[in-house]
């Protein structure tokens, strides 16, 4: 990835600069900016998906303490790509849904942003990624400790059995 591409990703995804603003700020020919966009499209789309997750917590009644999208992005990209409770990977969840081993009208394989303590805000110390099964089973009436002790072993057994059914 070139320096210009890195600058563009930063400016477009985090600073939200327009093409004209980017061109003026970095002295890059305006005609070159759409070319940079095309070359970085895959990366900027991945960042946009994470921004959509950030926006979803902004729109909730529960307070959040992420200073801005950049802080959330760093937190999100540092998370393991698995459920914080049952350790089922995002990849295995995706396969379970793609092969219709798991189905839901409401949920898919996407890992949810889980608050360990639902009485506290969304913040880096109180959040992790959880699968739909764990996130919804825990809900807001089971403590993290009780959930891990009483529910996680059963969910792990269930999902491991389902993963074994994959083709």
C-alpha positions in Angstrom: 0.0 0.0 0.0 1.4 3.4 -1.0 1.7 6.4 1.3 -0.9 8.2 -0.7 -3.3 5.3 -0.3 -2.7 5.2 3.5 -3.3 9.0 3.7 -6.5 8.6 1.7 -7.8 5.8 3.9 -7.1 7.9 7.0 -8.6 11.1 5.6 -11.6 9.5 4.0 -12.5 7.0 6.8 -11.6 8.9 9.9 -11.3 12.6 9.1 -14.3 12.4 6.6 -12.6 14.7 4.1 -14.3 15.2 0.8 -12.3 14.6 -2.4 -11.7 18.3 -2.8 -10.6 18.7 0.8 -8.2 15.8 0.4 -6.8 17.1 -2.8 -6.2 20.6 -1.3 -4.8 19.4 2.0 -2.3 16.9 0.5 -1.6 18.6 -2.8 -2.8 15.6 -4.8 -4.4 16.2 -8.2 -8.2 16.1 -7.9 -8.4 13.7 -10.8 -6.2 11.2 -8.9 -8.5 11.1 -5.8 -11.2 8.8 -7.3 -8.4 6.5 -8.4 -7.2 6.3 -4.8 -10.7 5.6 -3.7 -10.9 2.7 -6.2 -7.6 1.3 -5.1 -8.5 1.5 -1.4 -12.2 0.6 -1.8 -11.9 -2.9 -0.1 -10.3 -1.3 3.0 -12.6 1.7 3.2 -15.6 -0.6 3.0 -14.3 -2.8 5.9 -13.8 0.4 7.9 -17.3 1.6 7.0 -18.8 -1.7 8.3 -17.0 -1.0 11.7 -18.3 2.5 11.6 -21.8 1.2 11.2 -21.3 -0.8 14.4 -20.1 2.3 16.1 -23.1 4.3 14.9 -25.4 1.5 16.2 -24.2 2.1 19.8 -24.4 5.9 19.3 -28.1 5.5 18.6 -28.9 3.5 21.7 -30.3 4.9 25.0 -27.3 3.5 26.9 -24.4 5.9 27.2 -21.1 5.2 25.5 -17.7 6.3 26.5 -15.7 5.8 23.3 -14.2 9.2 22.7 -14.7 9.0 18.9 -14.9 6.5 16.0 -11.1 6.2 15.9 -11.0 5.0 19.5 -13.8 2.5 18.8 -12.1 1.3 15.6 -8.9 0.6 17.5 -10.8 -1.2 20.2 -12.9 -3.2 17.7 -9.9 -4.3 15.6 -8.0 -5.4 18.7 -10.8 -7.8 19.6 -10.5 -11.5 19.0 -12.6 -12.6 16.0 -14.5 -15.0 18.3 -17.2 -14.9 21.0 -15.8 -13.7 24.3 -17.8 -16.4 26.1 -17.9 -19.6 24.1 -14.9 -18.8 21.9 -16.7 -19.8 18.8 -15.0 -18.1 15.9 -16.6 -15.7 13.5 -15.6 -18.1 10.7 -17.4 -21.0 12.3 -20.5 -19.0 13.0 -20.5 -17.8 9.4 -20.3 -21.5 8.2 -23.1 -22.5 10.6 -25.5 -19.9 9.1 -24.4 -20.4 5.5 -25.1 -24.1 5.7 -28.3 -23.5 7.6 -27.2 -25.5 10.6 -28.2 -22.4 12.6 -31.0 -20.2 11.3 -32.7 -17.2 12.8 -35.2 -14.6 11.5 -33.6 -12.0 13.7 -29.8 -12.9 13.9 -26.9 -13.9 11.8 -23.3 -14.8 12.2 -22.2 -11.3 13.1 -20.6 -10.9 16.5 -22.5 -8.5 18.8 -21.0 -5.8 21.0 -21.6 -7.2 24.4 -21.6 -5.2 27.7 -20.3 -7.4 30.5 -22.2 -5.3 33.0 -25.5 -4.0 31.5 -25.8 -1.3 34.2 -22.6 0.3 32.8 -21.9 2.2 29.6 -20.4 1.0 26.4 -16.7 1.4 27.0 -13.5 -0.5 26.2 -13.3 -2.1 29.6 -17.0 -3.2 29.7 -17.3 -4.5 26.1 -16.3 -7.4 24.0 -17.7 -9.3 21.0 -20.2 -12.1 21.6 -22.1 -14.5 19.4 -25.9 -14.0 19.2 -26.6 -17.1 21.3 -24.4 -15.9 24.2 -25.3 -12.3 23.9 -29.0 -13.0 24.0 -28.9 -15.8 26.6 -27.0 -13.6 29.0 -29.2 -10.6 28.3 -29.3 -8.1 31.1 -30.4 -10.4 33.9 -27.4 -12.8 34.3 -24.1 -11.6 35.6 -21.0 -12.3 33.6 -19.7 -14.6 36.3 -22.9 -16.6 36.5 -23.2 -16.8 32.8 -19.7 -18.1 32.4 -20.2 -20.7 35.2 -23.7 -22.0 34.4 -24.5 -21.3 30.7 -21.2 -21.1 28.7 -20.3 -24.8 29.0 -23.7 -25.9 27.6 -23.5 -23.3 24.8 -20.0 -24.5 24.0 -21.2 -28.1 23.8 -24.1 -27.2 21.7 -22.1 -25.1 19.2 -19.2 -27.7 19.0 -21.8 -30.4 18.2 -23.3 -28.1 15.5 -19.8 -27.3 14.1 -19.2 -31.1 13.9 -22.3 -31.2 11.5 -20.7 -28.9 9.0 -19.9 -30.3 5.6 
